[in-house]
Every structure is written in structure tokens, then in C-alpha cells.
């Protein structure tokens, strides 16, 4: 899904209402959410693209805060798609990760081969059936 120029402009206003800048944290647009990150997140969750686009379209030409309040009250599925994808795009931003000082320690790789072999043995014992 590709946002039109009108949708992207409306979305920028909505995103900054949802995630304004605060002490040390960038707003959604400052973090690059509207530029590329929302497109990346829409690629991860194409199942939400239609509701996201409909949410943005419902807010075009309206005052962003009032439009979001109305959307939340009248169409929770589209509001959820809009807010979920916006939050996801925001957390992908390197500016946000830097501001959060988010440097998780590496996780050890866990090899669960024994568990998989046990599960596979159950399947083999049951037999394969084409349906």
C-alpha cells in the first residue's frame, strides 16, 4: 500500500497528535514515522493496511485531535490500526532508540532440537495423511 500525498500530509498531523515531542523524545514526524517507517510497518502488517488507510481518510481535512477522538469513539478497529502501526513505526526509528538509550543485551541462542524431535516423533508415529 502506498499513501497518497494527501493521506501522508493528514497522517503527519495525526501522528504528531498521537506522539508529540517531549523532553528528549522526538515527535512522530521528527522520528521519521511519516517518511519511510510507516511504509515499512505497513509491509509488516498488510492485514491492517485497509483499516489504516480508512482511518487516515476519515480524518482528512479535519482538526486532528477532534478527528482522532471521533474515530476512537465511532470506529475502534480503524483507530486501533492507526495507533498500533504508528507506535510500531515510532519504535523502529533510530532517533527514538537513541533517545531511549535502548541497547538490549544480546540473547543467548537456545537450541530446542530435543523438543522438536519429540514433536516430530509424535507426527511420524501418527502417520501422514493427505486430506
Contact map, one row per residue, 1 for C-alpha under 8 A:
11100000000000000000000000000000000000100110010010000000000000000000000000000000000000000000000000000000000000000000000000000000000
11110000000000000000000000000000000000100000000000000000000000000000000000000000000000000000000000000000000000000000000000000000000
11111111000000000000000000000000000000000000000000001000000000000000000000000000000000000000000000000000000000000000000000000000000
01111111000000000000000000000000000000000000000000000000000000000000000000000000000000000000000000000000000000000000000000000000000
00111111100000000000000000000000000000000000000000000000000000000000000000000000000000000000000000000000000000000000000000000000000
00111111110000000000000000000000000000000000000000000000000100000000000000000000000000000000000000000000000000000000000000000000000
00111111111000000000000000000000000000000000000000001001100100000000000000000000000000000000000000000000000000000000000000000000000
00111111111100000000000000000000010000000000000000000000000000000000000000000000000000000000000000000000000000000000000000000000000
00001111111110000000000000000000000000000000000000000000000000000000000000000000000000000000000000000000000000000000000000000000000
00000111111111000000000000000000000000000000000000000001001110000000000000000000000000000000000000000000000000000000000000000000000
00000011111111100000000000000000010000000000000000000001000000000000000000000000000000000000000000000000000000000000000000000000000
00000001111111110000000000011000010000000000000000000000000000000000000000000000000000000000000000000000000000000000000000000000000
00000000111111111000000000000000000000000000000000000000000000010000000000000000000000000000000000000000000000000000000000000000000
00000000011111111100000000000000000000000000000000000000000000011001000000000000000000000000000000000000000000000000000000000000000
00000000001111111111000000011000110000000000000000000000000000000000000000000000000001000000000000000000000000000000000000000000000
00000000000111111111100000111000000000000000000000000000000000000000000000000000000000000000000000000000000000000000000000000000000
00000000000011111111000000000000000000000000000000000000000000011000000000000000000000000000000000000000000000000000000000000000000
00000000000001111111000000010000000000000000000000000000000000000000000000000000001000000000000000000000000000000000000000000000000
00000000000000111111100000110000000000000000000000000000000000000000000000000000000000000000000000000000000000000000000000000000000
00000000000000111111110001110000000000000000000000000000000000000000000000000000000000000000000000000000000000000000000000000000000
00000000000000010011111111110000000000000000000000000000000000000000000000000000000000000000000000000000000000000000000000000000000
00000000000000000001111111100000000000000000000000000000000000000000000000000000000000000000000000000000000000000000000000000000000
00000000000000000000111110000000000000000000000000000000000000000000000000000000000000000000000000000000000000000000000000000000000
00000000000000000000111111000000000000000000000000000000000000000000000000000000000000000000000000100000000000000000000000000000000
00000000000000000000111111100000000000000000000000000000000000000000000000000000000000000000000100110000000000000000000000000000000
00000000000000000001110111111110000000000000000000000000000000000000000000000000000000000000001100000000000000000000000000000000000
00000000000000010011110011111110000000000000000000000000000000000000000000000000000000000000000000000000000000000000000000000000000
00000000000100110111100001111111110000000000000000000000000000000000000000000000000001000100000000000000000000000000000000000000000
00000000000100110000000001111111111000000000000000000000000000000000000000000000000000000000000000000000000000000000000000000000000
00000000000000000000000001111111100000000000000000000000000000000000000000000000000000000000000000000000000000000000000000000000000
00000000000000000000000001111111100000000000000000000000000000000000000000000000000000000100111100000000000000000000000000000000000
00000000000000000000000000011111111110000000000000000000000000000000000000000000000000000100100000000000000000000000000000000000000
00000000000000100000000000011111111111000000000000000000000000000000000000000000000001001100100000000000000000000000000000000000000
00000001001100100000000000011001111111000000000000000000000000000000000000000000000000000000000000000000000000000000000000000000000
00000000000000000000000000001001111111100000000000000000000000000000000000000000000000000000000000000000000000000000000000000000000
00000000000000000000000000000001111111110000000000000000000000000000000000000000000000000000000000000000000000000000000000000000000
00000000000000000000000000000001111111111000000000000000000000000000000000000000000000001101100000000000000000000000000000000000000
00000000000000000000000000000000111111111100000000000000000000000000000000000000000011001000000000000000000000000000000000000000000
11000000000000000000000000000000001111111110000000000000000000000000000000000000000000000000000000000000000000000000000000000000000
00000000000000000000000000000000000111111111000000000000000000000000000000000000000000001000000000000000000000000000000000000000000
00000000000000000000000000000000000011111111100000000000000000000000000000000000000010011000000000000000000000000000000000000000000
10000000000000000000000000000000000001111111110110000000000000000000000000000000000010000000000000000000000000000000000000000000000
10000000000000000000000000000000000000111111110000000000000000000000000000000000000000000000000000000000000000000000000000000000000
00000000000000000000000000000000000000011111110000000000000000000000000000000000000000000000000000000000000000000000000000000000000
00000000000000000000000000000000000000001111111110000000000000000000000000000000000000000000000000000000000000000000000000000000000
10000000000000000000000000000000000000000111111111000000000000000000000000000000000000000000000000000000000000000000000000000000000
00000000000000000000000000000000000000000000111111000000000000000000000000000000000000000000000000000000000000000000000000000000000
00000000000000000000000000000000000000000100111111110000000000000000000000000000100000000000000000000000000000000000000000000000000
10000000000000000000000000000000000000000100111111111000000000000000000000000000100000000000000000000000000000000000000000000000000
00000000000000000000000000000000000000000000011111111100000000000000000000000000000000000000000000000000000000000000000000000000000
00000000000000000000000000000000000000000000000111111110000000000000000000001100110000000000000000000000000000000000000000000000000
00000000000000000000000000000000000000000000000111111111000000000000000000000110110010000000000000000000000000000000000000000000000
00100010000000000000000000000000000000000000000011111111100000000000000000000000000000000000000000000000000000000000000000000000000
00000000000000000000000000000000000000000000000001111111110000000000000000000100000000000000000000000000000000000000000000000000000
00000000000000000000000000000000000000000000000000111111111000000000001000000110110000000000000000000000000000000000000000000000000
00000010011000000000000000000000000000000000000000011111111100000000000000000000010000000000000000000000000000000000000000000000000
00000010000000000000000000000000000000000000000000001111111100000000000000000000000000000000000000000000000000000000000000000000000
00000000000000000000000000000000000000000000000000000111111100000010001000000000000000000000000000000000000000000000000000000000000
00000000010000000000000000000000000000000000000000000011111111110011001000000000000000000000000000000000000000000000000000000000000
00000110010000000000000000000000000000000000000000000001111111000000000000000000000000000000000000000000000000000000000000000000000
00000000010000000000000000000000000000000000000000000000001111100000000000000000000000000000000000000000000000000000000000000000000
00000000000000000000000000000000000000000000000000000000001111110110000000000000000000000000000000000000000000000000000000000000000
00000000000000000000000000000000000000000000000000000000001011111110000000000000000000000000000000000000000000000000000000000000000
00000000000011001000000000000000000000000000000000000000001001111111000000000000000000000000000000000000000000000000000000000000000
00000000000001001000000000000000000000000000000000000000000000111111100000000000000000000000000000000000000000000000000000000000000
00000000000000000000000000000000000000000000000000000000000001111111110000000000000000000000000000000000000000000000000000000000000
00000000000000000000000000000000000000000000000000000000011001111111111000000000000000000000000000000000000000000000000000000000000
00000000000001000000000000000000000000000000000000000000001000011111111100000010000000000000000000000000000000000000000000000000000
00000000000000000000000000000000000000000000000000000000000000001111111110000000000000000000000000000000000000000000000000000000000
00000000000000000000000000000000000000000000000000000000000000000111111111000000000000000000000000000000000000000000000000000000000
00000000000000000000000000000000000000000000000000000010011000000011111111110110000000000000000000000000000000000000000000000000000
00000000000000000000000000000000000000000000000000000000000000000001111111110010000000000000000000000000000000000000000000000000000
00000000000000000000000000000000000000000000000000000000000000000000111111110000000000000000000000000000000000000000000000000000000
00000000000000000000000000000000000000000000000000000000000000000000011111110000000000000000000000000000000000000000000000000000000
00000000000000000000000000000000000000000000000000000000000000000000001111111110000000000000000000000000000000000000000000000000000
00000000000000000000000000000000000000000000000000000000000000000000001111111111000000000000000000000000000000000000000000000000000
00000000000000000000000000000000000000000000000000100000000000000000000000111111100000000000000000000000000000000000000000000000000
00000000000000000000000000000000000000000000000000110110000000000000001000111111110000000000000000000000000000000000000000000000000
00000000000000000000000000000000000000000000000000010010000000000001001100111111111000000000000000000000000000000000000000000000000
00000000000000000000000000000000000000000000000000000000000000000000000000011111111100000000000000000000000000000000000000000000000
00000000000000000000000000000000000000000000000110110010000000000000000000001111111110000000000000000000000000000000000000000000000
00000000000000000000000000000000000000000000000000110011000000000000000000000111111111000000000000000000000000000000000000000000000
00000000000000000100000000000000000000000000000000000000000000000000000000000011111111100000000000000000000000000000000000000000000
00000000000000000000000000000000000000000000000000000000000000000000000000000001111111110000000000000000000000000000000000000000000
00000000000000000000000000000000000001001100000000010000000000000000000000000000111111111000000000000000000000000000000000000000000
00000000000000100000000000010000100001000000000000000000000000000000000000000000011111111100000000000000000000000000000000000000000
00000000000000000000000000000000000000000000000000000000000000000000000000000000001111111110000000000000000000000000000000000000000
00000000000000000000000000000000000000001000000000000000000000000000000000000000000111111111000000000000000000000000000000000000000
00000000000000000000000000000000100011011000000000000000000000000000000000000000000011111111100000000000000000000000000000000000000
00000000000000000000000000010011100010000000000000000000000000000000000000000000000001111111100100000000000000000000000000000000000
00000000000000000000000000000000000000000000000000000000000000000000000000000000000000111111100110000000000000000000000000000000000
00000000000000000000000000000000000010000000000000000000000000000000000000000000000000011111110110000000000000000000000000000000000
00000000000000000000000000000011100010000000000000000000000000000000000000000000000000001111111110000000000000000000000000000000000
00000000000000000000000000000010000000000000000000000000000000000000000000000000000000000001111111000000000000000000000000000000000
00000000000000000000000001000010000000000000000000000000000000000000000000000000000000000000111111100000000000000000000000000000000
00000000000000000000000011000010000000000000000000000000000000000000000000000000000000000111111111110000000000000000000000000000000
00000000000000000000000000000000000000000000000000000000000000000000000000000000000000000011111111111110000000000000000000000000000
00000000000000000000000000000000000000000000000000000000000000000000000000000000000000000000011111111100000000000000000000000000000
00000000000000000000000110000000000000000000000000000000000000000000000000000000000000000000001111111100000000000000000000000000000
00000000000000000000000010000000000000000000000000000000000000000000000000000000000000000000000111111100000000000000000000000000000
00000000000000000000000000000000000000000000000000000000000000000000000000000000000000000000000011111110000000000000000000000000000
00000000000000000000000000000000000000000000000000000000000000000000000000000000000000000000000011111111000000000000000000000000000
00000000000000000000000000000000000000000000000000000000000000000000000000000000000000000000000010001111100000000000000000000000000
00000000000000000000000000000000000000000000000000000000000000000000000000000000000000000000000000000111110000000000000000000000000
00000000000000000000000000000000000000000000000000000000000000000000000000000000000000000000000000000011111000000000000000000000000
00000000000000000000000000000000000000000000000000000000000000000000000000000000000000000000000000000001111100000000000000000000000
00000000000000000000000000000000000000000000000000000000000000000000000000000000000000000000000000000000111110000000000000000000000
00000000000000000000000000000000000000000000000000000000000000000000000000000000000000000000000000000000011111000000000000000000000
00000000000000000000000000000000000000000000000000000000000000000000000000000000000000000000000000000000001111100000000000000000000
00000000000000000000000000000000000000000000000000000000000000000000000000000000000000000000000000000000000111110000000000000000000
00000000000000000000000000000000000000000000000000000000000000000000000000000000000000000000000000000000000011111000000000000000000
00000000000000000000000000000000000000000000000000000000000000000000000000000000000000000000000000000000000001111111000000000000000
00000000000000000000000000000000000000000000000000000000000000000000000000000000000000000000000000000000000000111111100000000000000
00000000000000000000000000000000000000000000000000000000000000000000000000000000000000000000000000000000000000011111110000000000000
00000000000000000000000000000000000000000000000000000000000000000000000000000000000000000000000000000000000000011111111000000000000
00000000000000000000000000000000000000000000000000000000000000000000000000000000000000000000000000000000000000011111111100000000000
00000000000000000000000000000000000000000000000000000000000000000000000000000000000000000000000000000000000000001111111110000000000
00000000000000000000000000000000000000000000000000000000000000000000000000000000000000000000000000000000000000000111111111000000000
00000000000000000000000000000000000000000000000000000000000000000000000000000000000000000000000000000000000000000011111111100000000
00000000000000000000000000000000000000000000000000000000000000000000000000000000000000000000000000000000000000000001111111110000000
00000000000000000000000000000000000000000000000000000000000000000000000000000000000000000000000000000000000000000000111111111000000
00000000000000000000000000000000000000000000000000000000000000000000000000000000000000000000000000000000000000000000011111111100000
00000000000000000000000000000000000000000000000000000000000000000000000000000000000000000000000000000000000000000000001111111111000
00000000000000000000000000000000000000000000000000000000000000000000000000000000000000000000000000000000000000000000000111111111000
00000000000000000000000000000000000000000000000000000000000000000000000000000000000000000000000000000000000000000000000011111110000
00000000000000000000000000000000000000000000000000000000000000000000000000000000000000000000000000000000000000000000000001111111000
00000000000000000000000000000000000000000000000000000000000000000000000000000000000000000000000000000000000000000000000000111111100
00000000000000000000000000000000000000000000000000000000000000000000000000000000000000000000000000000000000000000000000000110111110
00000000000000000000000000000000000000000000000000000000000000000000000000000000000000000000000000000000000000000000000000000011111
00000000000000000000000000000000000000000000000000000000000000000000000000000000000000000000000000000000000000000000000000000001111
00000000000000000000000000000000000000000000000000000000000000000000000000000000000000000000000000000000000000000000000000000000111
